[in-house]
Amino acid sequence: MKADMSEPASQIDEQSFRTQILDAARIQVRRHGEAKTNVVDIARALGTSHTTIYRHFRSKADIFDALVIEAMRDEEEMANRFVETDGPIVERLEGMVLALHARKRERFATDPEVYGLYRRIVEERPEIITAYSVAMTALIARILADGVRRKQIRIDNVEAAAVVVRDAVTVFVHPAHVATAVAAGLPSERMARNVVRTLCAAFQAGVDLV
């Protein structure tokens, strides 16, 4: 990513080094797993001291949190593309859910050690999960609101409908559920598509939500 040269050089350097720490931590987790990765090893990989790492992150847990938050922001950016695009609402919602599901499945299959960091977030940092849920619900609401404006659907409470969609598709994007679906060999993509299409059919028919 090209640095914004309007920012002070020191700030750019700080951001760059923070990114380097996360990159090094990701490599260490992949090699040794979460439990055996420590700040000293991350610092050694960067050719610096652990005290330098602590100037950017308070603890190993803080680094792991940042890795998951980075992945979540990537997912939010991907989901936002379906908000910004044009087309029938069912295609946009379906596309968003399937893309998020595919991204989680890919990470579970190709990057299991880093994927495992989601688990500790779910168990230890519920506020991060809540923030992610709020952001995703807002994106869903924007798609639904656009569908109402275009008269593709008929709902009287966009916010409530967005929560319904979020709750219905959580099973296809929650890390634990995705892992279970992969292990069980479930036809999760087809299941996700059917859920979204059923919800959109209800919205097209007109539903009253509170």
KATAGI-V76434 format. One record per residue. N is the residue number from 1. RES is the residue in three letters. PHI is phi in degrees with one decimal (999 if undefined). OMEGA is omega in whole degrees, 0 to 359 (* if undefined). NEAR is the number of other C-alpha atoms within 8 Angstrom. Layout:
n->N res->RES phi->PHI omega->OMEGA near->NEAR
n->N res->RES phi->PHI omega->OMEGA near->NEAR
This chain:
n->1 res->MET phi->999 omega->181 near->2
n->2 res->LYS phi->-76.6 omega->182 near->3
n->3 res->ALA phi->-69.9 omega->176 near->5
n->4 res->ASP phi->-81.1 omega->187 near->6
n->5 res->MET phi->-72.1 omega->175 near->6
n->6 res->SER phi->-77.9 omega->178 near->4
n->7 res->GLU phi->-82.5 omega->176 near->7
n->8 res->PRO phi->-58.3 omega->182 near->7
n->9 res->ALA phi->-57.8 omega->181 near->7
n->10 res->SER phi->-64.0 omega->180 near->6
n->11 res->GLN phi->-69.2 omega->177 near->8
n->12 res->ILE phi->-61.7 omega->180 near->11
n->13 res->ASP phi->-63.0 omega->179 near->8
n->14 res->GLU phi->-61.6 omega->180 near->8
n->15 res->GLN phi->-64.1 omega->180 near->8
n->16 res->SER phi->-63.1 omega->182 near->8
n->17 res->PHE phi->-70.0 omega->177 near->8
n->18 res->ARG phi->-60.8 omega->178 near->9
n->19 res->THR phi->-63.3 omega->179 near->8
n->20 res->GLN phi->-63.7 omega->178 near->9
n->21 res->ILE phi->-62.3 omega->181 near->12
n->22 res->LEU phi->-64.4 omega->178 near->11
n->23 res->ASP phi->-62.4 omega->179 near->8
n->24 res->ALA phi->-65.9 omega->180 near->11
n->25 res->ALA phi->-63.4 omega->180 near->12
n->26 res->ARG phi->-60.9 omega->179 near->10
n->27 res->ILE phi->-63.9 omega->180 near->8
n->28 res->GLN phi->-64.5 omega->179 near->12
n->29 res->VAL phi->-63.5 omega->179 near->13
n->30 res->ARG phi->-63.3 omega->183 near->11
n->31 res->ARG phi->-80.5 omega->191 near->6
n->32 res->HIS phi->-119.4 omega->183 near->9
n->33 res->GLY phi->86.6 omega->183 near->11
n->34 res->GLU phi->-62.0 omega->186 near->10
n->35 res->ALA phi->-63.7 omega->185 near->6
n->36 res->LYS phi->-94.8 omega->177 near->7
n->37 res->THR phi->-88.1 omega->178 near->12
n->38 res->ASN phi->-135.0 omega->185 near->8
n->39 res->VAL phi->-64.3 omega->180 near->10
n->40 res->VAL phi->-61.7 omega->179 near->8
n->41 res->ASP phi->-67.0 omega->178 near->9
n->42 res->ILE phi->-63.4 omega->179 near->14
n->43 res->ALA phi->-64.2 omega->180 near->14
n->44 res->ARG phi->-62.3 omega->180 near->10
n->45 res->ALA phi->-63.4 omega->180 near->8
n->46 res->LEU phi->-92.3 omega->182 near->9
n->47 res->GLY phi->72.4 omega->180 near->6
n->48 res->THR phi->-135.1 omega->181 near->8
n->49 res->SER phi->-100.4 omega->180 near->9
n->50 res->HIS phi->-66.7 omega->178 near->11
n->51 res->THR phi->-66.2 omega->176 near->6
n->52 res->THR phi->-67.1 omega->177 near->9
n->53 res->ILE phi->-60.3 omega->183 near->11
n->54 res->TYR phi->-68.6 omega->174 near->9
n->55 res->ARG phi->-75.4 omega->181 near->7
n->56 res->HIS phi->-110.1 omega->180 near->7
n->57 res->PHE phi->-134.0 omega->184 near->9
n->58 res->ARG phi->-73.7 omega->186 near->8
n->59 res->SER phi->-163.1 omega->174 near->8
n->60 res->LYS phi->-62.0 omega->179 near->9
n->61 res->ALA phi->-59.7 omega->179 near->6
n->62 res->ASP phi->-64.1 omega->178 near->9
n->63 res->ILE phi->-66.5 omega->180 near->12
n->64 res->PHE phi->-63.2 omega->177 near->10
n->65 res->ASP phi->-58.5 omega->182 near->10
n->66 res->ALA phi->-63.6 omega->178 near->9
n->67 res->LEU phi->-63.4 omega->180 near->10
n->68 res->VAL phi->-71.1 omega->178 near->11
n->69 res->ILE phi->-60.4 omega->177 near->9
n->70 res->GLU phi->-61.3 omega->178 near->8
n->71 res->ALA phi->-65.2 omega->179 near->8
n->72 res->MET phi->-64.9 omega->178 near->9
n->73 res->ARG phi->-65.3 omega->175 near->8
n->74 res->ASP phi->-60.7 omega->179 near->8
n->75 res->GLU phi->-67.5 omega->178 near->10
n->76 res->GLU phi->-63.4 omega->178 near->10
n->77 res->GLU phi->-64.0 omega->178 near->8
n->78 res->MET phi->-64.8 omega->179 near->11
n->79 res->ALA phi->-63.3 omega->182 near->13
n->80 res->ASN phi->-63.9 omega->179 near->9
n->81 res->ARG phi->-63.9 omega->179 near->8
n->82 res->PHE phi->-78.6 omega->173 near->13
n->83 res->VAL phi->-75.6 omega->185 near->12
n->84 res->GLU phi->-78.5 omega->183 near->6
n->85 res->THR phi->-80.0 omega->180 near->7
n->86 res->ASP phi->-110.5 omega->176 near->7
n->87 res->GLY phi->125.4 omega->180 near->6
n->88 res->PRO phi->-59.5 omega->184 near->8
n->89 res->ILE phi->-61.3 omega->181 near->11
n->90 res->VAL phi->-63.0 omega->179 near->9
n->91 res->GLU phi->-69.6 omega->182 near->8
n->92 res->ARG phi->-71.3 omega->178 near->14
n->93 res->LEU phi->-65.7 omega->179 near->12
n->94 res->GLU phi->-62.7 omega->179 near->12
n->95 res->GLY phi->-61.4 omega->180 near->9
n->96 res->MET phi->-62.7 omega->183 near->11
n->97 res->VAL phi->-63.8 omega->181 near->12
n->98 res->LEU phi->-66.5 omega->179 near->11
n->99 res->ALA phi->-66.7 omega->178 near->10
n->100 res->LEU phi->-64.7 omega->179 near->12
n->101 res->HIS phi->-62.8 omega->180 near->12
n->102 res->ALA phi->-63.9 omega->180 near->8
n->103 res->ARG phi->-63.9 omega->179 near->9
n->104 res->LYS phi->-65.9 omega->179 near->11
n->105 res->ARG phi->-60.9 omega->180 near->11
n->106 res->GLU phi->-62.5 omega->180 near->9
n->107 res->ARG phi->-65.7 omega->179 near->10
n->108 res->PHE phi->-63.2 omega->184 near->10
n->109 res->ALA phi->-77.1 omega->188 near->7
n->110 res->THR phi->-104.1 omega->184 near->6
n->111 res->ASP phi->-139.0 omega->189 near->10
n->112 res->PRO phi->-61.1 omega->181 near->10
n->113 res->GLU phi->-65.7 omega->178 near->10
n->114 res->VAL phi->-69.6 omega->178 near->12
n->115 res->TYR phi->-58.6 omega->180 near->10
n->116 res->GLY phi->-62.6 omega->179 near->9
n->117 res->LEU phi->-66.4 omega->176 near->12
n->118 res->TYR phi->-58.4 omega->185 near->10
n->119 res->ARG phi->-59.6 omega->182 near->10
n->120 res->ARG phi->-69.6 omega->176 near->9
n->121 res->ILE phi->-65.0 omega->180 near->13
n->122 res->VAL phi->-60.3 omega->185 near->9
n->123 res->GLU phi->-83.3 omega->190 near->7
n->124 res->GLU phi->-112.5 omega->183 near->6
n->125 res->ARG phi->-129.8 omega->183 near->9
n->126 res->PRO phi->-60.6 omega->179 near->9
n->127 res->GLU phi->-66.4 omega->177 near->6
n->128 res->ILE phi->-69.8 omega->177 near->9
n->129 res->ILE phi->-63.3 omega->179 near->10
n->130 res->THR phi->-61.9 omega->180 near->8
n->131 res->ALA phi->-62.2 omega->178 near->8
n->132 res->TYR phi->-63.4 omega->180 near->9
n->133 res->SER phi->-62.3 omega->179 near->8
n->134 res->VAL phi->-61.8 omega->180 near->8
n->135 res->ALA phi->-63.1 omega->181 near->9
n->136 res->MET phi->-67.8 omega->179 near->11
n->137 res->THR phi->-63.3 omega->178 near->11
n->138 res->ALA phi->-64.3 omega->178 near->9
n->139 res->LEU phi->-66.9 omega->177 near->11
n->140 res->ILE phi->-61.2 omega->180 near->13
n->141 res->ALA phi->-60.9 omega->180 near->12
n->142 res->ARG phi->-66.5 omega->177 near->9
n->143 res->ILE phi->-65.1 omega->180 near->13
n->144 res->LEU phi->-63.6 omega->179 near->13
n->145 res->ALA phi->-62.1 omega->177 near->9
n->146 res->ASP phi->-66.2 omega->177 near->8
n->147 res->GLY phi->-63.9 omega->177 near->12
n->148 res->VAL phi->-66.7 omega->180 near->11
n->149 res->ARG phi->-60.7 omega->181 near->7
n->150 res->ARG phi->-85.4 omega->180 near->7
n->151 res->LYS phi->62.3 omega->174 near->7
n->152 res->GLN phi->-83.9 omega->179 near->10
n->153 res->ILE phi->-138.5 omega->179 near->13
n->154 res->ARG phi->-129.4 omega->175 near->11
n->155 res->ILE phi->-136.2 omega->183 near->12
n->156 res->ASP phi->-97.7 omega->181 near->7
n->157 res->ASN phi->-139.1 omega->185 near->9
n->158 res->VAL phi->-62.4 omega->182 near->10
n->159 res->GLU phi->-62.6 omega->179 near->7
n->160 res->ALA phi->-65.4 omega->179 near->9
n->161 res->ALA phi->-64.7 omega->179 near->12
n->162 res->ALA phi->-63.2 omega->178 near->13
n->163 res->VAL phi->-65.5 omega->178 near->9
n->164 res->VAL phi->-60.5 omega->179 near->8
n->165 res->VAL phi->-62.5 omega->180 near->11
n->166 res->ARG phi->-56.7 omega->182 near->11
n->167 res->ASP phi->-63.7 omega->183 near->8
n->168 res->ALA phi->-69.3 omega->185 near->8
n->169 res->VAL phi->-100.1 omega->180 near->12
n->170 res->THR phi->-54.6 omega->181 near->8
n->171 res->VAL phi->-60.3 omega->182 near->9
n->172 res->PHE phi->-94.5 omega->182 near->11
n->173 res->VAL phi->-126.2 omega->178 near->12
n->174 res->HIS phi->-70.4 omega->184 near->8
n->175 res->PRO phi->-52.4 omega->182 near->9
n->176 res->ALA phi->-65.3 omega->181 near->7
n->177 res->HIS phi->-69.1 omega->178 near->10
n->178 res->VAL phi->-62.7 omega->179 near->14
n->179 res->ALA phi->-60.6 omega->180 near->10
n->180 res->THR phi->-65.6 omega->180 near->8
n->181 res->ALA phi->-62.7 omega->179 near->11
n->182 res->VAL phi->-64.7 omega->182 near->9
n->183 res->ALA phi->-63.3 omega->182 near->7
n->184 res->ALA phi->-86.7 omega->181 near->6
n->185 res->GLY phi->68.2 omega->182 near->6
n->186 res->LEU phi->-72.3 omega->177 near->7
n->187 res->PRO phi->-78.5 omega->191 near->7
n->188 res->SER phi->-65.5 omega->179 near->8
n->189 res->GLU phi->-64.8 omega->178 near->8
n->190 res->ARG phi->-64.2 omega->179 near->7
n->191 res->MET phi->-63.3 omega->179 near->8
n->192 res->ALA phi->-64.7 omega->179 near->13
n->193 res->ARG phi->-61.2 omega->181 near->10
n->194 res->ASN phi->-65.7 omega->179 near->8
n->195 res->VAL phi->-63.6 omega->181 near->10
n->196 res->VAL phi->-62.9 omega->182 near->13
n->197 res->ARG phi->-66.0 omega->178 near->10
n->198 res->THR phi->-66.5 omega->178 near->8
n->199 res->LEU phi->-62.4 omega->181 near->9
n->200 res->CYS phi->-65.7 omega->177 near->11
n->201 res->ALA phi->-63.3 omega->177 near->8
n->202 res->ALA phi->-64.5 omega->180 near->9
n->203 res->PHE phi->-66.6 omega->178 near->11
n->204 res->GLN phi->-66.9 omega->179 near->9
n->205 res->ALA phi->-74.2 omega->182 near->8
n->206 res->GLY phi->98.4 omega->179 near->9
n->207 res->VAL phi->-132.2 omega->176 near->9
n->208 res->ASP phi->-103.4 omega->181 near->7
n->209 res->LEU phi->-120.2 omega->179 near->8
n->210 res->VAL phi->-122.2 omega->* near->4
